[in-house]
Amino acid sequence: MVAPLIWAGVALGGLYLGGKAMNEVGETVDGTAKLVKWATAGGALYVSYRALQSGGVLK
C-alpha cells in the first residue's frame, strides 16, 4: 500500500523537476539565439570589410 504512494510522489517530483528544466532550456535557447544573431551580424560586417579592402576602397 505504501509503495504506490512512494511511486506517485516520485512521479510528481519528476514532473515538477522536468517542467523546471524545460524553463531553463527555454531561457538557454533564447540566449543562444541572441548570440547567433550577433555572430551573424559580426561575420557579415567582417566579410563586407574584407571585400571593400580587397576592392581597393579601404586601405
MOPAC internal coordinates of N, CA, C and O (Angstrom, degrees):
PM7 1SCF
backbone

  N    0.0000 0     0.00 0     0.00 0    0    0    0
  C    1.4504 1     0.00 0     0.00 0    1    0    0
  C    1.5220 1   111.46 1     0.00 0    2    1    0
  O    1.2310 1   120.29 1   143.94 1    3    2    1
  N    1.3094 1   117.05 1   -36.06 1    3    2    1
  C    1.4582 1   120.39 1  -178.87 1    5    3    2
  C    1.5280 1   111.41 1   -74.84 1    6    5    3
  O    1.2310 1   120.29 1   147.48 1    7    6    5
  N    1.3297 1   117.04 1   -32.52 1    7    6    5
  C    1.4732 1   121.31 1  -176.92 1    9    7    6
  C    1.5317 1   112.61 1   -58.45 1   10    9    7
  O    1.2310 1   118.55 1   134.97 1   11   10    9
  N    1.3457 1   120.38 1   -45.03 1   11   10    9
  C    1.4695 1   118.64 1   178.65 1   13   11   10
  C    1.5304 1   112.51 1   -62.09 1   14   13   11
  O    1.2310 1   120.19 1   145.32 1   15   14   13
  N    1.3196 1   117.24 1   -34.68 1   15   14   13
  C    1.4612 1   119.55 1   178.07 1   17   15   14
  C    1.5267 1   110.98 1   -67.09 1   18   17   15
  O    1.2310 1   120.64 1   141.56 1   19   18   17
  N    1.3222 1   116.38 1   -38.44 1   19   18   17
  C    1.4753 1   120.09 1   178.13 1   21   19   18
  C    1.5199 1   109.85 1   -65.21 1   22   21   19
  O    1.2310 1   120.62 1   134.84 1   23   22   21
  N    1.3516 1   116.43 1   -45.16 1   23   22   21
  C    1.4594 1   119.47 1   179.93 1   25   23   22
  C    1.5376 1   111.41 1   -65.46 1   26   25   23
  O    1.2310 1   120.29 1   144.25 1   27   26   25
  N    1.3077 1   117.05 1   -35.75 1   27   26   25
  C    1.4682 1   119.88 1   176.62 1   29   27   26
  C    1.5266 1   110.33 1   -64.59 1   30   29   27
  O    1.2310 1   120.45 1   140.03 1   31   30   29
  N    1.3246 1   116.74 1   -39.97 1   31   30   29
  C    1.4673 1   120.33 1   177.13 1   33   31   30
  C    1.5211 1   111.67 1   -64.86 1   34   33   31
  O    1.2310 1   120.83 1   138.98 1   35   34   33
  N    1.3202 1   116.03 1   -41.02 1   35   34   33
  C    1.4652 1   120.53 1   177.73 1   37   35   34
  C    1.5253 1   110.20 1   -63.58 1   38   37   35
  O    1.2310 1   120.33 1   137.95 1   39   38   37
  N    1.3325 1   116.98 1   -42.05 1   39   38   37
  C    1.4682 1   120.86 1   179.73 1   41   39   38
  C    1.5311 1   110.99 1   -64.40 1   42   41   39
  O    1.2310 1   120.30 1   135.01 1   43   42   41
  N    1.3257 1   117.03 1   -44.99 1   43   42   41
  C    1.4659 1   120.08 1   179.38 1   45   43   42
  C    1.5310 1   111.18 1   -64.41 1   46   45   43
  O    1.2310 1   120.59 1   139.50 1   47   46   45
  N    1.3316 1   116.48 1   -40.50 1   47   46   45
  C    1.4643 1   120.13 1   176.81 1   49   47   46
  C    1.5167 1   111.12 1   -62.77 1   50   49   47
  O    1.2310 1   120.31 1   140.40 1   51   50   49
  N    1.3226 1   117.01 1   -39.60 1   51   50   49
  C    1.4668 1   120.93 1   177.83 1   53   51   50
  C    1.5141 1   112.03 1   -64.65 1   54   53   51
  O    1.2310 1   120.81 1   139.28 1   55   54   53
  N    1.3269 1   116.05 1   -40.72 1   55   54   53
  C    1.4672 1   119.16 1   177.52 1   57   55   54
  C    1.5310 1   111.53 1   -64.06 1   58   57   55
  O    1.2310 1   121.01 1   138.05 1   59   58   57
  N    1.3282 1   115.68 1   -41.95 1   59   58   57
  C    1.4625 1   119.59 1   179.43 1   61   59   58
  C    1.5224 1   110.81 1   -63.28 1   62   61   59
  O    1.2310 1   120.74 1   130.89 1   63   62   61
  N    1.3249 1   116.19 1   -49.11 1   63   62   61
  C    1.4711 1   119.48 1  -179.24 1   65   63   62
  C    1.5231 1   112.11 1   -67.12 1   66   65   63
  O    1.2310 1   120.34 1   147.43 1   67   66   65
  N    1.3314 1   116.95 1   -32.57 1   67   66   65
  C    1.4659 1   120.35 1   176.03 1   69   67   66
  C    1.5196 1   111.66 1   -65.21 1   70   69   67
  O    1.2310 1   120.68 1   138.02 1   71   70   69
  N    1.3204 1   116.30 1   -41.98 1   71   70   69
  C    1.4693 1   119.94 1   176.99 1   73   71   70
  C    1.5158 1   111.98 1   -64.28 1   74   73   71
  O    1.2310 1   120.86 1   140.07 1   75   74   73
  N    1.3267 1   115.95 1   -39.93 1   75   74   73
  C    1.4609 1   120.05 1   178.18 1   77   75   74
  C    1.5336 1   110.82 1   -64.88 1   78   77   75
  O    1.2310 1   120.63 1   139.81 1   79   78   77
  N    1.3299 1   116.40 1   -40.19 1   79   78   77
  C    1.4600 1   120.81 1   178.32 1   81   79   78
  C    1.5297 1   110.86 1   -64.47 1   82   81   79
  O    1.2310 1   120.15 1   141.86 1   83   82   81
  N    1.3302 1   117.32 1   -38.14 1   83   82   81
  C    1.4598 1   120.20 1   179.18 1   85   83   82
  C    1.5274 1   111.17 1   -65.02 1   86   85   83
  O    1.2310 1   119.68 1   144.98 1   87   86   85
  N    1.3263 1   118.22 1   -35.02 1   87   86   85
  C    1.4635 1   120.67 1   175.52 1   89   87   86
  C    1.5215 1   110.26 1   -63.92 1   90   89   87
  O    1.2310 1   120.42 1   138.47 1   91   90   89
  N    1.3229 1   116.80 1   -41.53 1   91   90   89
  C    1.4671 1   120.82 1   178.51 1   93   91   90
  C    1.5251 1   110.30 1   -63.76 1   94   93   91
  O    1.2310 1   120.21 1   139.03 1   95   94   93
  N    1.3177 1   117.20 1   -40.97 1   95   94   93
  C    1.4637 1   121.11 1   179.24 1   97   95   94
  C    1.5262 1   109.79 1   -63.58 1   98   97   95
  O    1.2310 1   120.25 1   138.99 1   99   98   97
  N    1.3189 1   117.12 1   -41.01 1   99   98   97
  C    1.4634 1   120.50 1   178.93 1  101   99   98
  C    1.5120 1   112.13 1   -61.40 1  102  101   99
  O    1.2310 1   120.25 1   138.15 1  103  102  101
  N    1.3293 1   117.14 1   -41.85 1  103  102  101
  C    1.4594 1   120.61 1   178.47 1  105  103  102
  C    1.5274 1   110.76 1   -67.20 1  106  105  103
  O    1.2310 1   120.32 1   142.38 1  107  106  105
  N    1.3272 1   116.99 1   -37.62 1  107  106  105
  C    1.4547 1   120.96 1   179.17 1  109  107  106
  C    1.5281 1   110.81 1   -66.40 1  110  109  107
  O    1.2310 1   120.48 1   140.02 1  111  110  109
  N    1.3182 1   116.70 1   -39.98 1  111  110  109
  C    1.4666 1   120.84 1   179.17 1  113  111  110
  C    1.5201 1   110.17 1   -64.14 1  114  113  111
  O    1.2310 1   119.95 1   139.93 1  115  114  113
  N    1.3259 1   117.69 1   -40.07 1  115  114  113
  C    1.4606 1   120.77 1   177.59 1  117  115  114
  C    1.5234 1   110.80 1   -62.03 1  118  117  115
  O    1.2310 1   120.56 1   135.73 1  119  118  117
  N    1.3220 1   116.53 1   -44.27 1  119  118  117
  C    1.4670 1   120.44 1   178.96 1  121  119  118
  C    1.5163 1   111.55 1   -64.09 1  122  121  119
  O    1.2310 1   120.28 1   140.53 1  123  122  121
  N    1.3239 1   117.07 1   -39.47 1  123  122  121
  C    1.4576 1   121.11 1   179.05 1  125  123  122
  C    1.5218 1   110.84 1   -66.77 1  126  125  123
  O    1.2310 1   120.15 1   141.16 1  127  126  125
  N    1.3148 1   117.31 1   -38.84 1  127  126  125
  C    1.4626 1   120.59 1   178.90 1  129  127  126
  C    1.5215 1   110.63 1   -62.58 1  130  129  127
  O    1.2310 1   120.10 1   139.71 1  131  130  129
  N    1.3303 1   117.42 1   -40.29 1  131  130  129
  C    1.4609 1   120.38 1   177.70 1  133  131  130
  C    1.5257 1   110.84 1   -64.76 1  134  133  131
  O    1.2310 1   120.61 1   138.95 1  135  134  133
  N    1.3392 1   116.44 1   -41.05 1  135  134  133
  C    1.4560 1   120.48 1   179.34 1  137  135  134
  C    1.5190 1   110.88 1   -63.53 1  138  137  135
  O    1.2310 1   119.86 1   136.41 1  139  138  137
  N    1.3250 1   117.87 1   -43.59 1  139  138  137
  C    1.4652 1   121.58 1   179.31 1  141  139  138
  C    1.5231 1   110.42 1   -64.16 1  142  141  139
  O    1.2310 1   120.51 1   141.15 1  143  142  141
  N    1.3279 1   116.63 1   -38.85 1  143  142  141
  C    1.4704 1   120.36 1   179.15 1  145  143  142
  C    1.5204 1   110.82 1   -61.32 1  146  145  143
  O    1.2310 1   120.31 1   133.06 1  147  146  145
  N    1.3378 1   117.01 1   -46.94 1  147  146  145
  C    1.4525 1   119.96 1  -178.91 1  149  147  146
  C    1.5263 1   112.28 1   -71.25 1  150  149  147
  O    1.2310 1   119.94 1   146.73 1  151  150  149
  N    1.3243 1   117.72 1   -33.27 1  151  150  149
  C    1.4640 1   120.62 1   176.86 1  153  151  150
  C    1.5294 1   110.24 1   -66.17 1  154  153  151
  O    1.2310 1   120.38 1   141.01 1  155  154  153
  N    1.3204 1   116.87 1   -38.99 1  155  154  153
  C    1.4613 1   120.81 1   177.74 1  157  155  154
  C    1.5219 1   110.91 1   -66.26 1  158  157  155
  O    1.2310 1   120.35 1   137.17 1  159  158  157
  N    1.3131 1   116.94 1   -42.83 1  159  158  157
  C    1.4666 1   120.31 1   178.39 1  161  159  158
  C    1.5288 1   110.57 1   -63.45 1  162  161  159
  O    1.2310 1   120.36 1   137.48 1  163  162  161
  N    1.3226 1   116.92 1   -42.52 1  163  162  161
  C    1.4598 1   120.67 1   178.39 1  165  163  162
  C    1.5187 1   111.86 1   -64.98 1  166  165  163
  O    1.2310 1   120.28 1   140.00 1  167  166  165
  N    1.3164 1   117.07 1   -40.00 1  167  166  165
  C    1.4653 1   120.86 1   177.71 1  169  167  166
  C    1.5220 1   111.54 1   -64.47 1  170  169  167
  O    1.2310 1   120.35 1   138.61 1  171  170  169
  N    1.3177 1   116.93 1   -41.39 1  171  170  169
  C    1.4663 1   120.35 1   178.15 1  173  171  170
  C    1.5236 1   110.97 1   -64.03 1  174  173  171
  O    1.2310 1   120.69 1   139.96 1  175  174  173
  N    1.3220 1   116.29 1   -40.04 1  175  174  173
  C    1.4616 1   120.19 1   177.94 1  177  175  174
  C    1.5206 1   111.10 1   -63.86 1  178  177  175
  O    1.2310 1   120.32 1   138.27 1  179  178  177
  N    1.3384 1   116.99 1   -41.73 1  179  178  177
  C    1.4579 1   121.52 1  -179.88 1  181  179  178
  C    1.5272 1   110.86 1   -65.39 1  182  181  179
  O    1.2310 1   120.16 1   135.92 1  183  182  181
  N    1.3278 1   117.30 1   -44.08 1  183  182  181
  C    1.4658 1   120.68 1   179.67 1  185  183  182
  C    1.5224 1   110.01 1   -64.02 1  186  185  183
  O    1.2310 1   120.18 1   140.16 1  187  186  185
  N    1.3093 1   117.26 1   -39.84 1  187  186  185
  C    1.4594 1   121.08 1   177.60 1  189  187  186
  C    1.5279 1   111.10 1   -62.98 1  190  189  187
  O    1.2310 1   120.86 1   136.01 1  191  190  189
  N    1.3083 1   115.97 1   -43.99 1  191  190  189
  C    1.4731 1   120.87 1   178.48 1  193  191  190
  C    1.5238 1   110.76 1   -60.93 1  194  193  191
  O    1.2310 1   120.31 1   133.72 1  195  194  193
  N    1.3381 1   117.00 1   -46.28 1  195  194  193
  C    1.4641 1   120.58 1  -179.19 1  197  195  194
  C    1.5318 1   110.99 1   -65.17 1  198  197  195
  O    1.2310 1   119.74 1   143.82 1  199  198  197
  N    1.3246 1   118.10 1   -36.18 1  199  198  197
  C    1.4588 1   121.34 1   178.51 1  201  199  198
  C    1.5173 1   110.55 1   -66.98 1  202  201  199
  O    1.2310 1   120.27 1   136.89 1  203  202  201
  N    1.3193 1   117.09 1   -43.11 1  203  202  201
  C    1.4686 1   119.55 1   177.71 1  205  203  202
  C    1.5212 1   111.09 1   -66.64 1  206  205  203
  O    1.2310 1   120.56 1   143.74 1  207  206  205
  N    1.3137 1   116.54 1   -36.26 1  207  206  205
  C    1.4581 1   120.72 1   179.03 1  209  207  206
  C    1.5282 1   110.35 1   -66.89 1  210  209  207
  O    1.2310 1   119.53 1   136.57 1  211  210  209
  N    1.3228 1   118.50 1   -43.43 1  211  210  209
  C    1.4604 1   120.65 1  -179.03 1  213  211  210
  C    1.5340 1   111.21 1   -72.44 1  214  213  211
  O    1.2310 1   120.12 1   155.67 1  215  214  213
  N    1.3281 1   117.37 1   -24.33 1  215  214  213
  C    1.4456 1   121.33 1   177.57 1  217  215  214
  C    1.5226 1   113.29 1   -80.14 1  218  217  215
  O    1.2310 1   120.10 1   173.47 1  219  218  217
  N    1.3109 1   117.41 1    -6.53 1  219  218  217
  C    1.4466 1   121.46 1   178.53 1  221  219  218
  C    1.5120 1   114.52 1    87.88 1  222  221  219
  O    1.2310 1   119.92 1  -176.96 1  223  222  221
  N    1.3085 1   117.77 1     3.04 1  223  222  221
  C    1.4592 1   120.73 1  -179.99 1  225  223  222
  C    1.5305 1   109.68 1   -73.79 1  226  225  223
  O    1.2310 1   120.43 1   140.27 1  227  226  225
  N    1.3170 1   116.78 1   -39.73 1  227  226  225
  C    1.4655 1   122.88 1   178.40 1  229  227  226
  C    1.5213 1   109.45 1  -112.11 1  230  229  227
  O    1.2310 1   120.95 1   -30.11 1  231  230  229
  N    1.3088 1   115.79 1   149.89 1  231  230  229
  C    1.4551 1   119.01 1   177.98 1  233  231  230
  C    1.4867 1   112.14 1  -104.22 1  234  233  231
  O    1.2310 1   120.10 1   180.00 1  235  234  233

